Amino acid sequence: MQIDLRTVTIKPLRQTFDHLAKRFGDKPATRYQEGTYDLQATHNFHYRPTWDPDHELFDKSRTQLQMRDWYDLKDPRQFYYGTYTLARARQQEAAEANFDYVETRNLLAQLPDDVRQSVLDVMLPLRHVAWGGNMNNAYVCAYGYGTAITQPCIYQAMDQLGIAQYITRMGLLLAEPEALEAARHAWVHAPMWQELRRYLENSFVMKDWFELYIAQNLVIDGLLYPLIYQAYDDHISQRGGIVINMLCRFMTDWFAETSKWVDAQIKVAAAESPENKELITQWIRTHRDQVLSALRPLASHALNSKADDALQDLNDQFSARVAKLGITL
């Protein structure tokens, strides 16, 4: 018996979903396109929210910003659930390896006592700031418009929760569990934290979701992370605390990655119209001034005599960053 094997090409009736074909043509779509574009609910809402009858459940007017197509705010990382979880899994493996290395070799035993206490005072209360970042990005996801921007915001929210957990874990390596309660007490009562706490808690009641996106992801993170994970990290490394850098690897890598996403959103939104650009410039300027003022007591405690120079460098770097987005402060 002879079997004749032949290759048969079957032409598919269509290459992708109709709504994607309208955007990109009748060709195979990427997983990111399938999991992002035109998924925003737009019709057939049952009733307006009883707590906010002036808006639909999903409403473009919840922000002053105007976009012809909200899906222009696409993620340059092209994160959908699959690619996001794979990327974070790799980063978690690297972070776990660093924690294991520090623990198994007892490297923290060599940490000078003054540096240890400084890290507990300066870094451990930051888990409350990260929790605030989780809350704010969850709000943007809930009330924002367009899956292209709301989807990565829920990823950002979970990242902030993970950062809070890494800070907590670092604190437990440095001291007993009582250090967590001491950090919470400092966050609520210590003078150096109160301006930042006031600003963060005020952000919880900010209504305009895109303004909150700028306040949290561009301004708070854009000023706090370079201050703590660059300037302060360099400061304690010179005093024998370089091992702390290993425990903060996830935060430094995460900030570098997410900054590209944040910058891409703001650049596109500002280029949409002169009105958008003026509005975004006003928001950035207002929140930058408030956050710099809120960080001053923390910087003074963390960096001592180097605080003023560090804050000036921080402001210069931030201004240069937004200038690349077409915004002059």
N, C-alpha and C positions, 0 to 999 in steps of 0.2 A: 504493500500500500504506500502511495506517495502523497505527501502533504505539501501543498504549494502555499507558502506564506507570502502574502502581499501587504504592502503598506497602503492604507486607504486614508486619504485626507478628508475629514469632515469639516466643512465650513460652518462655523456657528451662525445662527440666525442673527445674533447681535453680540457685540463685544463686551458691553457693560450695561449698567442701569441707565434708564432714560434720562434721569436728572443729571447724571455725570456726562452722558453723551452731549447734552445741551451745553455744558461748560467746556469740556475738553475734546469733544469729537468722539466718533464711534470707534474707540480703541480701548484695549484693556486698561482698566484703572488700577492704580496702586492701592494697597491696603489702607494707606493713610487717606486717600481720597474717598474710598468707600466708607471709612469709619468717621468721616468728618463733614463732608460737604452736604449742605441742604438737609441736615438732620434736625435743625431747630424747628420746634413746633410753631406754627404760624396761624392756624385756623381752628375753628370748632372748639373753642374754649367754653366750658359750661357756664361759668359766671365769673365776674370780676372778684378778686380777693376781698373778703369782708374787711380785712385790716388795711386795705389800700384800694378803695373803690375807684380812684382816679386812673388806675392802670389796669391793663390786661395782665393775665398771669405772666406772660412773656411779652415784654413791651419795649420797643426801641426807645421810647421817651424816658426811660429810667436814667438815662445819662444825657447831658447836654451835647455830647459829642455826636456828630452826624457822619454816617458813612453811606455811600451809594450801595456798597456790597459789603456786609459785615464779614464775609468769608475772605476778604482781602487780608484780614488779620490772621494769616496762616502761620503755623509753627515751622520755622526753618529746620528744626530737628525732626519734623514729621513724626511726632510722637502720637501714636494711638496706644491702646492698652497693651498690646503685645510688645511693641518696641520699647515702650516706657518701662515695663516690668523687666525686660531683658537688660536694659541699660542700668537700671537701679540694682539689679541682682549682681551685676559685675562690680559695681561700686561698693556694694555691701560686702562682697567677698574680699575686696581690697581692704576695707575698713576693719573687717573681722580679723584679717591677717595681722594688721597693725596692732589691734588690741591684744590679740594672742601673743604677739612678739613681746609687747611691753609687759604683759602679765607674767609670762613664763620666765622671763629673764629678770623680773623684779626691778625694772629700770626706774620706776618711780621712787624706789628707796633712795636713789642717789639725788633726788630733787632737793635743792636747798629749801629749808623751812620757810623762808620769807617768800620764795617764789611759789611754793605750794599754797600758802595762805593767799597770796595775790591772785592766783588762778581761781581759788574758791570764791574770793570776793568779787572778781571781775567777770568770770565766765559762767559760773553756776546759775546766777539769776537770769542769764540769757535764755534759759529754757522757757521762761515765762514770755519772753519776747517772741520766741519761735512759736509758742502756742498762739500768741496773738496773730502771727503770720498765717497760721493754720485757719483761724477764724475768719480773717479778712479774705483770704483766697476762696474759702468755702462760700462766703457771701457773694463774691464776684461770679462764681460758678452758678449760684442759685439765681441771681438777678441779672446777670449779663445776657447779652444777645449774640447768638451765632456760635455754633459748636466749635468753630476754629479757635476761639479764644476762651470759651468757658471750659472746654475739655482739658487743656493744659493747666488751667487754674486749679482744678481739683487735684491734678498731679502735684502741683506746687504746694497745695494745702497738705497733702500727705507727706511730701518731702519735709515740710516744716515740722510736722509731727515727729518724723524720724530724727531730725536734727535735735529736737528737744530730748528725745530718748538717748541719743549719743552723748549729749551734754550731761544728762543724768548719770549715764554709765561712767563717764569720765570722773564725775564728782564722787561716785561710790568707790572708784579706784584710789582716789586721792585721800578720802577720809571716810569716817563712819556715816551711816544713814542719817544721823542727826544733822549733817552738813546740808542736806536738802531742806530741812525745816529752817535752818539758819538762813539759807539763800532765799526762801520764801519770805521770811521775816524781813530780810534786807530789801527785797523787792517792794514790800508794802510800806516800810518805814524808813529805810536809810535815805538820807538827803540826796545822795548822788544818783539815785534811781528815780526820784519822784517826777522830774520833768519828762523823762522818757516814758514812765508809766502813765502819766497824765496824757501825753500825746497818743500813746497806743490805745488807751481806753477811749479817748475821744474818737479815734478812727473807727471804733466799733459801731458808732451811730452815724457814720457818714453815709448819705443816701445815694449819691451819684457813684455808680459802681466803677466807672472808668477813672474817676478821680481817685477812688480808693485803690484801684489797680496801680496807679502811678505812685500814690503815697506809700503803699506797702512794698511793691516789687521793684520800683525804681529808686525811691528816695530812702526809705528806712533800710532796706537791704543794701542799697548802693552806697550808703554812707557807713552803716554799722559794720558790715563785713570787712571792708578794707581797714577800718579802724582796729577791729579786734583780731582778725585772722591774718593781717599783714603787719600793721604798725605795732600792735601789742605783742603779737607773736615774735616779731624781731626783737622787741624790747626784752622779753623774758628769755629768749634764746641766748642772748648775750650774757645773761645771768645764770646760765646753767639749766634752762628749762626747755631745751630743744626737743625733748621727748614729747612735750605737749603738742608740738607740730604734727607728730605721727598720729596722735589721737584725733586731730582735727582735719584729717585728710579729706573726709567726705565733705565737710563744709567748704573747704577751699575749692575742691573740684566742682562741687555743685554750683557755687556762686559763679565761677567762670563759665559754666555751661548755660545756666539760666539767664545770665546777663545778655547773652546773644539773643535769646528768645524775647526778653523784655524790650531790648533795643529795637528789634525788628518790628514789634507791634507799634511802638511809639513813633518810629520813623514813618511807617505807612500811614498811621492816623494823622500825623501832623502834615504830611504831604497831600492829604486828601483835599484840604481847602484852607484858605487864609484864616477863616474863623476857627477851624480846629487847631491850627498852629498857635494862634493867639491864646486860645483857651488852655491848651496844654502847657504853653510857656508860663502862663499865670499860675496854673496848678503846681508846676515843678518849682517855680520860684518861691511860692508861699510855703510849700511843705519842706523844701530844702532849708529855708531859714529856721523853721520851727524845729526840725530834726537836728540841725547843727547846734542850736541852742540847747536842746535836750541832751545832746551827747557831750557837751562841754564838761559838766561835773564828772561824768564817767571817765572821760579822757584825762582829766586832771588827776583823778585817783589812780588810774592805770599807768599813766606815762610820766607823771610828776612834771619835771621841768621841760620835758619834750612835748607836752600836750599842745601848746599853742602852735608850734611848728607842724605837728602832726595834723591838727585841724585845718591849718592853712593848706597843707599839701592835699588833704582830703577834699577840700573845697575846689582846689585847682583841678584835681583829677576828675571830679564829678562834672565840673563845668566843661572840661575837655570832652568827656564822654557824651554829654548831651549835645555839644556843638557838632559832633559827628552825625547826630540825628537831624541836623538842620535847625537846632534851637539855640538861641543865644540868651544867656542869663545876664 
